[in-house]
């Protein structure tokens, strides 16, 4: 399984964390924060599976 992007809420811990940003950059993962007051993305786990090499 390959992780291409991660979706989180707009919590301070995700937006301002240099460690979180550096880890995502090192792993080549895009960060997609949810839109504020957007019920179809807030409070939902969104997982996208991309088949990787066997």
N, C-alpha and C positions, 0 to 999 in steps of 0.2 A: 504494500500500500504506500502511496506517495501523497504527502500533504502538500498542496499547492497554495492554499490560502486558508486563513482562519478568520472567523467572524466573532467579534466580541461586542459587548456593550461599550458605552462611552465612559466607562469608569476611569477615574484619574490614574489608577494603577496600570491600565493599559495604554492610555494616551501619553503619559509623561515618563514612563519607565524606560530608561536607556538600556537596561539589561534586557528587557522584553524585546525592544526594537533591535538590539544587536543580535540576540538569539535568532529572531525571525530572519534577519538579513543573512546571518551565517548559514542558516538552513535553506535559504532561498524561498521563504514562505511569505506571501503577501498578506498584509493585515487589512481587513475590511471591517471597520466599525459599523454598527447598526445606526440607522438614522434615528434621531430623537423622536419620541412619541410616534413610533411606527409599529403598530401592534402585530403586523404579520412577520416582523423579524425580531422584535423584542420578546424575551422569555421563550424562545424556541431554540432548540439545538439544531443546527444546520450542518449536516455532514455530507460531503461529496466524496465519493470513492472514485479514484482514478486507478485503473489497473496498471500495475507496474510489471517490471520484468519478473519472470518466474524463477 
